Amino acid sequence: MAACFAASLSSSIFFSLLLLIHGSTVPADPPLKTFIFRVDSFAKPSVFPTHFHWYTSEFAESHKILHVYDTVVHGFSATFTQEQADSVGKHPSVLAVFEDRRRQLHTTRSPQFLGLRNQRGLWSDSDYGSDVIIGVFDTGISPERRSFSDVNLGPIPRRWKGVCQTGTKFTAKNCNRKIVGARFFSKGHEAGANAAGPIIGINDTVEYRSPRDADGHGTHTASTAAGRHAFQASLEGYASGIAKGVAPKARLAVYKVCWKNSGCFDSDILAAFDSAVNDGVDVISISIGGGDGVSTPYYLDPIAIGAYGAASRGIFVSSSAGNDGPNGMSVTNLAPWITTVGAGTIDRNFPAVVIMGNRRKIHGVSLYAGAPLNGTMYPLVYPGKSGELSASLCMESSLDPKIVTGKIVICDRGSSPRVAKGLVVKKAGGVGMILANGISNGEGLVGDAHILPACAVGSVEGDAMKAYASSSGNPTATIAFRGTRIGIKPAPVVASFSARGPNGLNPEILKPDMIAPGVNILAAWTDVVGPTGLDFDTRKTEFNILSGTSMACPHISGAAALLKSAHPDWSPAAVRSAMMTTARITDNRRQPTTEESTGKASTPYDFGAGHVNLGLAMDPGLVYDITNTDYVNFLCSIGYRSKMIQVISRTPVKCPTRKPLPGNLNYPSIVAVFSSLSKGLSTKSFIRTATNVGAANSVYQAKIEAPKGATVKVKPSKLVFSTAVKKQSFVVAISANNQNLTLGDVGAVFGSLLWSDGKHVVRTPLVVTKLEPL
């Protein structure tokens, strides 16, 4: 045996030497990736006691399986080579296979701005949401914050079946009657082929293998949705007052699916959906999206699939629309069973003024709270004057200390985090920074807690400042910080970063659904990182001010909690309908809502149905409800085959013999899509069914605000409800002639259908557009 081993070893060495001599290499093993397998649960042979036993016997070794899904979907995620995954995908019981994908987070006065008032209206009628449980999918939570106190909260709802998962610096004592449960999901992240590595110490930063938040984003969104009243709250003096969430007494269930500096993986998100539904949440808040500009079909999108599994069980799912605005067709999370939320401003701002040596004053915003410049004028420099792109963007190591030391530096926005540019300037010896928007951001501004005196300015003003710095012989400037201002007009304004429609998958469904406060939102923060999130920032703060559709989404999650508490028999679609049909499309000047990047009037492609107004949503009069069957018929209408639909619906389905029309989904908005090749007059008809949730005996009369160049007719034009008649259907016919239809810059024209009984006004957005036929 020893001789054979020696001979074998000698042969191996000789072969290795030959490889070295001839410069050849041994082929590397194919890389392992994580795949999600959607399996037909009804195909499980009876010999296997559980699906896990079946999966490990038929498809994968047990050590390769990361998650088993058995609630919102049936299937598993596992690590395979591409060839192995392709082989498993050919099994007749496998409905779909998709590679795990990394998602990104879509990174006070806001409750009052939603129309909520202490001891009155929806807050009073819902007891601030005390019997509702909100599941937050994010980066975890900092449980010690005052926003998560359980003082004076009643017992945890009996239906709750979740757990308090312990881990690094997180014990069972960190859960209470406010944080009723907490879990973390890391297997997909740790197995991801492109993952940043182990959970602990990603890129030399702090992270915890537990529900504890090391990033801050999850703490912020959770407290925005359901934070308790916290007095004397502020970010270093900015936005001082009482911080509170939209549903201050609602319970929180924390699902940590995102990890600092490394994103969130689909396999973990899907596992969180499974757990949340089993645990007993009422609302799911997920401020996460693709961020790659690609609209993924619903049957290949784990967020859409998981959300359907939740919504089909009566759970309201709200998600952020994305931060790639103002580009058209940038909105994400498009499934019609998800409530997709864009971002608007509130009537509070943090002004700063740049005073230039030529005496011109330029207005911007800032959350800088350090030592002021006290009016001292400093030399002003724009490093992009040389044509060096990295220098104009103030990228890492791009600035020459000989040029910027002792000066205020103008940096172009983009390519790196706004606050990180300030760190680059400070390292190079600069004393301050002006952050100038480009054309894409226009005049949209957000405040940041900069680590040196800094101010953000709009595109037009930034260009003027750069021209001054480049042409003047001795350009100088200073920055004055003006603190907090309230009562700002106009508000709301659609944030420039808020993702825009139209819907890139199915233009017949208007997305986003609505907007909510998402600019400069004060909420709780972790004590692990400073307010900028930079490792260099050692400041500690209990609250932070952030902007993004990530901040808008939890406002709607909290709003849904209040509405479900006040109306426990309402479906998720009814809750969304109540918010959409009562949303406002005017600002606090009673003028049409504008959009931030250009200052022009905004459209439903920007704000959906409008800005949520909970003072009216509690009593909407009528709602447009949607059943699971309706959603299945919608999927049939867009050409999905039965197997594709089962990937989403879990159970086998059969489409109607007569193919449904996607525009007939009972959605609270109507989009008429005409062929751009049609000649003469064309008509599209839409069926809607209204459910009366107001006084039993009510009569509603239709009023039409037709899109320019189109005609709209409604039959019947009067809806009569009684104790016996709670639902009424009607037909909306929209006609247009291509020759007379001028669609403008956004490729659509807009109008409204309003039903009124003298007390309620139930508004449905109307959109008319043209597309090239496929």
C-alpha positions in Angstrom: 0.0 0.0 0.0 2.9 2.4 0.9 4.6 1.6 -2.4 1.5 2.3 -4.3 1.0 5.6 -2.5 4.6 6.6 -3.1 4.3 5.8 -6.8 1.1 7.8 -7.0 2.7 10.7 -5.2 5.6 10.6 -7.6 3.3 10.7 -10.6 1.4 13.6 -9.1 4.6 15.6 -8.6 5.9 14.7 -12.1 2.5 15.9 -13.6 2.7 19.1 -11.6 6.2 19.8 -12.9 5.1 19.2 -16.5 2.3 21.7 -16.0 4.8 24.3 -14.6 7.3 23.6 -17.5 4.6 24.0 -20.2 2.8 26.9 -18.5 -0.5 25.1 -18.2 -2.9 25.3 -15.3 -5.4 22.9 -13.8 -8.9 24.1 -14.7 -10.6 25.8 -11.8 -13.7 24.4 -10.3 -16.9 26.1 -11.5 -18.0 28.8 -9.1 -20.8 28.2 -6.7 -23.7 30.5 -6.7 -26.9 30.8 -4.7 -30.1 29.9 -6.6 -33.8 30.0 -5.5 -35.9 27.1 -6.7 -39.6 27.5 -6.8 -41.1 24.0 -6.4 -44.7 22.6 -7.0 -45.5 21.6 -3.4 -48.3 19.3 -4.6 -45.7 17.1 -6.4 -44.1 15.9 -3.1 -44.2 12.1 -3.0 -46.0 10.9 0.1 -43.1 8.8 1.2 -41.3 12.0 2.4 -42.6 13.3 5.8 -41.6 16.9 5.0 -40.6 19.0 2.0 -37.1 19.4 3.5 -36.7 15.6 3.3 -37.9 15.6 -0.3 -35.6 18.5 -1.3 -32.5 16.9 0.3 -33.2 13.6 -1.2 -34.2 14.7 -4.7 -32.5 18.0 -5.4 -29.6 18.9 -3.0 -27.5 17.8 -0.2 -28.7 19.2 3.2 -25.5 21.3 3.7 -26.1 23.1 0.4 -29.7 24.2 1.3 -29.8 27.7 2.8 -33.6 28.3 3.3 -36.7 26.2 2.9 -39.8 28.2 1.9 -43.2 26.9 2.9 -45.5 29.8 3.4 -45.5 32.6 0.9 -44.0 30.2 -1.6 -42.8 26.6 -1.7 -39.2 25.8 -2.6 -35.7 26.3 -1.3 -32.5 28.2 -1.9 -29.2 26.4 -2.2 -25.6 26.8 -3.5 -24.9 25.1 -6.9 -22.8 25.6 -9.9 -24.7 26.9 -12.9 -24.6 23.5 -14.6 -26.0 21.9 -11.4 -28.8 24.5 -11.2 -29.7 24.0 -14.8 -30.0 20.3 -14.2 -32.2 20.7 -11.2 -34.3 23.2 -13.1 -35.2 20.5 -15.6 -37.0 18.4 -12.9 -40.8 18.4 -13.7 -41.6 19.6 -10.2 -39.5 22.7 -10.4 -41.6 25.7 -11.6 -38.8 28.3 -11.8 -35.1 28.9 -11.0 -33.5 32.3 -10.5 -30.1 33.3 -9.3 -29.9 35.1 -6.0 -29.6 38.8 -6.5 -28.3 41.6 -4.3 -30.8 44.4 -3.5 -30.1 47.9 -2.1 -31.8 50.0 0.5 -33.6 53.0 -0.9 -31.9 55.4 1.3 -40.7 65.2 13.8 -43.2 67.0 11.7 -44.1 64.4 9.1 -47.0 62.8 11.0 -48.7 66.2 11.2 -48.0 66.8 7.5 -50.0 63.6 6.8 -53.1 65.1 8.4 -52.7 63.4 11.9 -53.6 65.4 15.0 -53.2 64.4 18.7 -56.3 63.0 20.3 -58.3 63.5 17.1 -59.3 61.7 13.9 -57.4 58.5 12.9 -54.9 58.6 15.7 -57.8 58.6 18.2 -60.0 56.2 16.4 -57.3 53.6 16.0 -55.7 54.0 19.4 -52.5 55.0 17.6 -52.4 51.5 16.0 -51.8 49.6 19.3 -53.3 46.3 18.0 -51.4 46.2 14.7 -48.0 44.6 14.1 -45.7 46.1 11.5 -42.9 43.9 10.1 -39.9 45.9 9.0 -37.5 44.3 6.6 -34.3 46.3 6.9 -30.9 46.5 8.7 -32.2 45.6 12.1 -32.9 47.8 15.1 -31.3 49.7 18.0 -33.7 48.5 20.8 -32.5 50.9 23.5 -33.7 54.0 21.7 -36.6 55.9 23.4 -38.6 55.5 20.2 -39.0 51.8 21.1 -40.1 52.1 24.7 -43.0 49.9 25.8 -44.1 52.1 28.7 -47.9 52.1 29.0 -48.4 49.7 26.1 -50.9 46.9 26.6 -50.1 43.1 26.2 -48.7 41.8 23.0 -51.6 40.7 20.6 -52.4 37.1 21.3 -52.1 36.1 17.6 -48.4 36.9 17.6 -46.4 33.7 17.1 -42.9 35.2 16.4 -39.7 34.9 18.3 -36.9 37.1 19.7 -33.9 35.6 18.0 -30.7 36.3 20.1 -27.2 36.9 18.8 -24.3 39.3 19.0 -25.2 42.1 21.5 -28.9 41.2 21.2 -30.7 39.2 24.0 -34.3 38.3 24.7 -34.5 41.3 26.9 -34.1 43.6 23.9 -37.6 42.6 22.8 -40.6 44.0 24.8 -44.2 44.9 24.3 -43.1 47.4 21.5 -40.5 45.2 19.7 -42.5 42.0 19.9 -40.1 40.0 17.8 -36.8 40.1 16.0 -35.0 37.8 13.5 -32.0 38.0 11.3 -31.3 36.3 7.9 -27.7 36.0 6.7 -27.4 32.6 4.9 -28.0 34.1 1.5 -25.6 36.9 2.1 -22.8 34.6 3.4 -23.2 32.2 0.6 -23.5 34.8 -2.2 -20.8 34.6 -4.8 -20.4 38.3 -4.8 -21.0 38.8 -1.1 -18.5 41.0 0.8 -17.6 38.2 3.1 -18.4 37.2 6.7 -21.0 39.2 8.6 -18.5 40.3 11.3 -16.1 43.0 10.1 -17.3 43.7 6.6 -14.7 46.1 5.1 -13.4 46.7 8.6 -16.7 48.1 9.8 -18.8 47.0 12.7 -21.6 44.5 12.1 -23.6 42.1 14.3 -24.8 38.6 13.6 -28.1 39.4 15.3 -31.1 41.7 14.8 -29.0 44.6 16.2 -28.6 47.5 13.7 -25.0 48.5 12.8 -26.1 50.7 9.8 -28.9 53.0 11.2 -31.3 52.6 8.3 -33.5 50.0 9.9 -33.7 51.9 13.2 -34.7 55.0 11.2 -37.4 53.3 9.2 -38.9 51.4 12.1 -39.2 54.6 14.2 -40.7 56.5 11.3 -43.4 53.9 11.0 -44.1 53.3 14.7 -41.8 55.2 17.0 -43.1 56.3 20.4 -43.3 59.9 21.4 -39.7 61.1 22.2 -39.4 64.6 23.7 -36.5 67.0 23.1 -35.5 65.1 19.9 -33.2 66.6 17.3 -30.1 66.1 15.2 -27.6 68.3 16.9 -30.2 71.1 17.3 -31.9 70.7 13.9 -35.6 69.8 13.8 -35.9 70.0 17.5 -39.2 68.9 19.1 -41.2 65.8 19.7 -40.2 62.9 17.5 -42.9 60.2 16.9 -43.8 57.7 14.2 -47.0 57.6 12.2 -48.5 54.8 14.4 -46.8 55.4 17.8 -48.5 52.4 19.6 -48.2 49.9 16.8 -46.0 46.9 17.6 -42.8 46.2 15.6 -41.4 42.9 14.3 -37.9 43.3 13.1 -36.5 41.2 10.2 -32.9 42.0 9.5 -32.3 41.1 5.9 -29.7 43.8 4.9 -26.2 44.1 6.0 -23.9 47.1 6.3 -22.0 47.9 3.1 -23.2 44.7 1.4 -26.9 45.0 0.6 -29.7 42.5 0.9 -30.1 39.2 -0.9 -33.3 37.8 -2.4 -33.0 34.4 -0.8 -32.9 36.1 2.7 -35.7 38.5 1.8 -37.9 35.6 0.7 -37.2 33.7 3.9 -38.2 36.8 5.9 -41.5 37.0 4.0 -42.1 33.3 5.0 -41.3 34.0 8.7 -43.3 37.3 8.9 -46.5 35.7 7.5 -46.2 32.8 9.9 -45.4 35.1 12.8 -48.6 37.1 12.4 -47.7 40.6 11.1 -50.4 42.8 9.7 -48.2 45.1 7.7 -44.8 44.6 5.9 -42.6 47.6 5.3 -39.8 47.0 2.8 -37.6 50.0 1.7 -35.6 47.8 -0.6 -35.3 47.6 -4.4 -33.3 46.5 -7.4 -31.5 49.7 -8.1 -30.3 48.3 -11.5 -32.9 50.0 -13.7 -34.2 46.6 -14.9 -37.9 45.7 -14.5 -38.0 42.0 -13.6 -41.1 40.0 -14.5 -43.2 39.2 -11.4 -42.6 35.5 -11.5 -38.8 36.0 -11.4 -38.9 38.7 -8.7 -38.7 37.3 -5.1 -40.0 40.5 -3.6 -43.1 40.4 -5.8 -43.5 36.7 -5.1 -43.1 37.1 -1.4 -45.4 40.2 -1.3 -48.1 38.3 -3.1 -47.9 35.5 -0.6 -48.4 38.1 2.2 -51.1 40.1 0.5 -53.1 37.0 -0.4 -53.3 36.4 3.3 -54.5 39.9 4.1 -51.1 41.5 4.9 -50.6 45.0 3.6 -47.2 45.4 1.9 -45.6 48.8 1.2 -42.4 49.3 -0.6 -40.2 52.2 -1.7 -40.4 53.4 -5.3 -36.7 53.9 -5.7 -34.3 56.9 -5.8 -33.5 57.1 -9.5 -35.7 60.1 -10.3 -36.3 62.3 -12.0 -35.6 59.9 -14.9 -38.8 58.5 -16.4 -39.7 54.8 -16.0 -37.3 54.5 -13.0 -39.9 53.3 -10.5 -39.4 49.8 -9.0 -41.5 47.4 -7.0 -44.2 47.4 -9.7 -46.4 44.5 -8.7 -50.1 45.6 -8.3 -50.4 43.9 -4.9 -47.6 46.1 -3.5 -48.2 49.7 -2.5 -45.4 51.6 -4.1 -44.4 54.9 -2.5 -42.6 57.9 -3.9 -41.2 60.8 -1.8 -42.2 64.4 -1.3 -41.0 67.3 0.8 -42.6 68.5 4.0 -43.1 72.1 5.2 -39.7 72.2 7.0 -36.3 73.0 5.8 -32.7 73.6 6.9 -31.5 76.7 5.0 -28.0 77.7 4.5 -26.7 80.7 2.5 -23.6 81.0 0.4 -22.3 84.6 0.3 -19.9 85.2 -2.5 -17.3 87.9 -2.9 -19.3 89.6 -5.6 -22.1 90.0 -2.9 -24.3 87.5 -4.6 -26.3 85.2 -2.1 -27.1 81.7 -3.1 -29.6 79.7 -1.1 -29.1 76.0 -0.2 -29.6 73.5 2.6 -27.3 72.0 5.2 -27.4 70.1 8.5 -23.9 71.1 9.5 -23.7 71.7 13.3 -20.0 72.3 13.9 -18.1 75.5 14.4 -19.5 78.2 12.1 -17.5 80.3 9.7 -18.7 83.5 11.3 -18.7 85.4 8.1 -15.1 84.9 7.3 -14.5 85.0 3.5 -12.3 82.2 2.2 -10.9 81.6 -1.3 -13.3 79.6 -3.5 -12.1 77.0 -5.9 -13.7 74.6 -8.4 -11.3 71.7 -9.1 -13.3 70.7 -12.1 -12.0 73.8 -14.0 -9.1 71.7 -15.2 -11.4 69.2 -16.9 -10.5 66.4 -14.5 -13.8 64.5 -13.8 -12.7 62.8 -10.6 -11.6 66.1 -9.2 -14.8 67.9 -10.1 -16.7 65.1 -8.2 -14.2 65.2 -5.3 -13.6 61.5 -5.5 -11.2 59.8 -3.1 -7.5 61.1 -3.5 -8.5 63.3 -6.4 -7.9 66.7 -4.8 -4.4 68.4 -4.8 -3.8 69.9 -1.3 -1.8 72.6 -3.0 -4.9 73.8 -4.7 -7.6 73.3 -2.0 -5.9 73.9 1.3 -7.5 76.8 3.2 -10.3 77.1 0.6 -14.0 76.4 0.1 -14.2 73.8 -2.6 -17.1 73.3 -5.1 -17.8 69.6 -5.6 -20.2 68.2 -8.2 -22.8 65.8 -6.9 -22.7 62.2 -8.1 -20.7 59.0 -8.2 -19.9 59.0 -4.5 -21.9 59.7 -1.3 -22.5 63.4 -0.7 -21.0 63.4 2.8 -18.0 61.4 1.6 -17.0 64.3 -0.7 -16.8 66.5 2.4 -14.3 64.0 3.9 -12.2 64.1 0.8 -12.2 67.9 0.9 -11.3 67.9 4.6 -8.4 65.4 4.1 -7.0 67.7 1.4 -7.0 70.7 3.7 -10.2 72.4 2.5 -12.2 74.5 5.1 -15.6 74.1 3.5 -17.6 72.6 0.6 -20.3 73.6 -1.8 -22.1 70.6 -3.2 -23.5 71.5 -6.6 -26.3 69.6 -8.3 -26.1 68.5 -11.9 -28.8 68.8 -14.5 -30.3 65.4 -13.5 -30.9 66.5 -9.9 -32.0 70.0 -11.0 -33.0 72.1 -8.0 -33.8 69.2 -5.7 -31.9 69.5 -2.4 -31.5 67.3 0.7 -29.7 68.2 3.9 -26.7 66.3 5.2 -25.0 66.3 8.6 -21.6 67.2 7.0 -18.4 66.9 8.9 -17.1 70.3 7.7 -19.0 73.5 6.8 -20.9 72.6 3.7 -24.0 73.5 1.8 -26.0 71.9 -1.1 -27.1 74.1 -3.9 -29.2 73.6 -7.1 -28.0 73.1 -10.6 -28.6 76.7 -11.8 -27.0 78.3 -8.8 -24.1 75.8 -8.8 -23.3 76.7 -12.4 -23.3 80.4 -11.5 -21.0 79.7 -8.6 -18.6 77.7 -10.7 -18.5 80.4 -13.3 -17.6 83.0 -10.7 -14.9 80.7 -9.2 -13.4 80.2 -12.7 -13.5 83.7 -14.0 -12.9 86.0 -11.1 -9.3 86.9 -10.2 -9.8 86.4 -6.5 -13.1 84.4 -5.9 -14.1 84.2 -2.3 -17.1 82.9 -0.3 -18.5 82.0 3.1 -21.4 79.9 4.3 -24.0 80.9 6.9 -26.2 78.3 8.5 -29.8 79.3 9.4 -31.0 76.4 11.5 -34.6 75.0 11.1 -37.4 76.7 9.4 -41.0 75.5 9.3 -44.1 76.7 7.4 -42.1 76.4 4.1 -44.1 76.9 0.9 -44.7 75.2 -1.4 -45.1 71.8 0.2 -45.3 69.0 -0.7 -43.1 69.0 -3.7 -42.2 65.8 -5.4 -38.5 65.1 -4.5 -36.2 65.2 -7.5 -34.7 61.7 -6.6 -38.1 60.1 -6.2 -38.5 57.4 -9.0 -40.9 58.2 -11.7 -43.4 56.4 -13.9 -44.6 55.1 -16.2 -44.6 51.4 -15.2 -41.9 49.7 -17.2 -43.6 46.3 -17.0 -47.3 47.0 -17.4 -48.1 50.6 -18.3 -51.8 49.9 -17.6 -51.0 50.0 -13.9 -50.0 53.4 -12.6 -46.9 53.5 -10.5 -45.9 54.9 -8.0 -49.2 54.7 -6.2 -48.7 57.8 -4.1 -46.1 59.9 -2.4 -45.4 60.5 1.3 -42.9 62.5 3.3 -39.4 61.4 2.3 -37.1 64.5 2.4 -35.2 65.5 5.6 -37.1 63.1 7.9 -36.1 63.0 11.6 -36.1 59.6 13.2 -34.2 57.3 15.6 -30.6 56.3 14.8 -28.1 53.7 15.9 -25.2 54.6 18.3 -22.8 52.5 16.3 -22.1 55.1 13.5 -22.3 58.8 13.2 -25.0 60.6 11.3 -23.1 60.5 8.0 -22.6 56.8 8.3 -18.9 57.3 7.5 -16.4 55.3 9.6 -14.5 58.5 10.1 -17.5 60.1 11.7 -17.3 59.4 15.5 -20.3 61.6 16.5 -23.1 60.0 18.5 -26.7 61.0 18.0 -30.0 59.5 19.1 -31.8 60.9 16.0 -30.8 61.5 12.4 -32.3 63.2 9.4 -32.4 61.2 6.2 -34.0 61.5 2.8 -35.1 58.9 0.3 -38.1 56.8 -0.8 -36.9 54.6 2.1 -38.2 57.2 4.4 -41.5 57.6 2.5 -42.3 53.9 2.6 -42.6 53.6 6.4 -44.9 56.6 6.5 -47.4 54.5 4.4 -46.7 51.4 6.5 -47.6 53.3 9.6 -50.6 54.8 7.9 -51.8 51.3 6.9 -51.4 50.2 10.5 -53.7 53.0 11.6 -56.3 52.2 8.9 -56.3 48.5 9.6 -56.7 49.2 13.2 -59.7 51.5 12.6 -61.1 49.2 9.9 -60.0 45.6 10.7 -62.3 44.1 8.0 -60.6 46.1 5.1 -58.4 44.2 2.7 -54.9 45.4 1.8 -56.3 46.7 -1.5 -59.1 48.5 0.3 -56.5 50.2 2.6 -54.5 51.3 -0.4 -57.6 52.5 -2.2 -58.6 54.6 0.7 -55.2 56.4 0.7 -55.1 56.8 -3.1 -58.6 58.1 -3.7 -58.3 60.7 -0.9 -54.7 61.8 -1.7 -54.2 65.5 -2.4 -52.7 66.9 -5.6 -52.3 70.4 -4.4 -49.7 72.0 -2.1 -50.1 74.2 1.0 -50.6 77.2 -1.4 -53.6 75.4 -2.8 -51.8 75.3 -6.1 -51.0 72.1 -8.2 -48.2 70.1 -6.7 -44.9 70.8 -8.4 -41.8 68.7 -8.9 -38.4 69.6 -7.4 -36.0 69.2 -10.2 -37.6 71.8 -12.5 -40.2 73.6 -10.4 -42.9 72.7 -12.9 -46.2 71.1 -12.3 -46.0 67.4 -11.5 -48.1 64.6 -12.9 -49.4 61.2 -11.9 -46.2 59.8 -13.3 -44.4 61.7 -10.5 -46.9 61.3 -7.6 -49.3 58.6 -8.6 -52.7 59.4 -7.0 -51.1 62.2 -5.0 -49.8 62.9 -1.5 -51.4 60.8 1.2 -53.9 62.6 3.5 -54.9 60.4 6.4 -57.4 62.9 7.7 -59.5 61.9 4.7 -58.4 58.3 4.2 -60.1 57.1 7.4 -63.5 57.9 5.8 -63.0 57.6 2.0 -66.7 56.9 1.2 -65.9 54.3 -1.5 -63.1 51.8 -2.0 -61.9 49.7 -5.0 -61.3 46.3 -3.6 -59.2 43.5 -5.3 -59.4 39.8 -4.6 -56.8 37.1 -5.1 -58.8 35.9 -8.1 -58.6 39.4 -9.6 -54.8 39.4 -9.3 -54.6 35.9 -11.0 -56.8 37.2 -13.8 -54.5 40.2 -14.2 -51.5 37.8 -14.6 -53.5 35.9 -17.2 -54.2 39.2 -19.0 -50.5 40.0 -19.4 -49.8 36.7 -21.0 -48.5 34.6 -18.1 -48.9 30.9 -18.6 -50.3 28.7 -15.8 -46.9 27.5 -14.6 -45.6 31.1 -14.4 -48.6 32.2 -12.4 -48.2 29.2 -10.0 -44.7 30.5 -9.2 -46.5 33.4 -7.7 -49.8 32.0 -6.5 -48.5 28.7 -5.0 -51.5 26.8 -6.2 -52.3 25.7 -9.8 -54.5 28.1 -11.7 -56.6 28.0 -14.9 -57.0 31.2 -16.9 -60.4 32.2 -18.1 -61.3 31.0 -21.6 -61.8 34.7 -22.7 -58.5 36.5 -22.0 -59.0 39.3 -19.4 -57.8 42.8 -20.1 -55.1 44.2 -17.8 -56.8 47.6 -17.6 -59.8 45.9 -15.9 -58.0 45.1 -12.7 -60.0 47.0 -10.1 -57.2 49.5 -9.4 -57.9 53.0 -8.1 -56.3 54.5 -11.2 -56.9 54.1 -14.9 -54.4 54.2 -17.7 -55.5 54.1 -21.3 -52.8 52.9 -23.6 -53.5 53.5 -27.3 -51.5 52.2 -30.2 -49.3 54.9 -31.7 -50.1 53.4 -35.1 -53.9 53.7 -34.8 -55.7 56.1 -37.1 -58.9 57.9 -36.5 -60.9 57.7 -33.2 -60.1 54.9 -30.8 -61.9 54.0 -27.6 -60.7 52.0 -24.5 -63.3 50.9 -21.9 -62.6 50.0 -18.3 -64.7 48.3 -15.7 -64.5 49.3 -12.1 -66.5 48.2 -9.0 -66.9 50.6 -6.1 -67.6 49.3 -2.6 -69.5 51.6 -0.2 -67.8 51.9 3.2 -69.7 55.1 4.2 -73.3 55.7 5.1 -75.5 52.8 3.9 -77.9 55.0 1.9 -75.6 57.1 -0.4 -75.8 58.4 -3.9 -72.6 59.4 -5.8 -72.5 61.5 -8.9 -69.7 61.4 -11.4 -67.6 64.4 -12.4 -65.1 64.1 -15.2 -61.9 66.1 -15.7 -60.9 64.7 -19.1 -57.3 64.5 -20.2 -56.5 67.1 -22.9 -57.3 65.8 -26.3 -59.4 62.9 -25.0 -63.1 62.4 -24.2 -64.3 60.4 -21.2 -67.7 59.0 -20.6 -69.0 57.1 -17.5 -72.0 54.8 -17.4 -73.9 54.9 -15.2 -73.0 58.5 -14.1 -74.8 57.9 -10.8 -74.2 55.2 -8.2 -76.9 54.4 -5.7 -76.1 52.4 -2.6 -78.4 51.0 0.1 -78.3 48.6 3.0 -78.8 45.8 0.4 -76.6 47.2 -2.3 -73.0 47.8 -1.2 -71.2 47.4 -4.5 -71.8 49.1 -7.8 -70.0 48.6 -11.1 -69.5 51.2 -13.8 -67.7 51.6 -17.2 -65.3 54.3 -18.1 -64.9 54.8 -21.9 -61.9 56.9 -23.0 -61.7 58.0 -26.6 -58.9 59.7 -28.4 -57.8 60.5 -31.9 -54.0 60.2 -32.5 -54.1 63.3 -34.7 -55.6 65.4 -31.9 -53.6 63.9 -29.1 -50.5 65.9 -28.0 -48.7 64.0 -25.2 -46.0 66.5 -24.2 -42.7 65.9 -22.6 -43.7 63.0 -20.4 -45.6 61.1 -23.2 -49.0 61.2 -21.6 -51.9 63.5 -20.7 -53.8 63.4 -17.4 -57.2 63.9 -15.9 -59.5 62.7 -13.1 -62.7 60.9 -12.5 -64.4 62.1 -9.2 -67.4 60.5 -7.4 -69.0 62.7 -4.8 -72.0 62.3 -2.5 -71.7 65.8 -1.1 -69.4 64.8 1.7 -66.8 62.5 0.1 -64.8 63.1 -3.0 -63.4 59.8 -4.4 -60.8 60.6 -7.0 -59.3 58.3 -9.6 -56.4 59.5 -11.8 -56.8 59.1 -15.5 -53.8 58.7 -17.8 -53.8 58.6 -21.6 -50.7 57.5 -23.4 -49.5 55.9 -26.7 -47.1 53.0 -27.2 -45.6 51.2 -30.1 -47.3 47.8 -30.6 -45.1 44.8 -29.9 
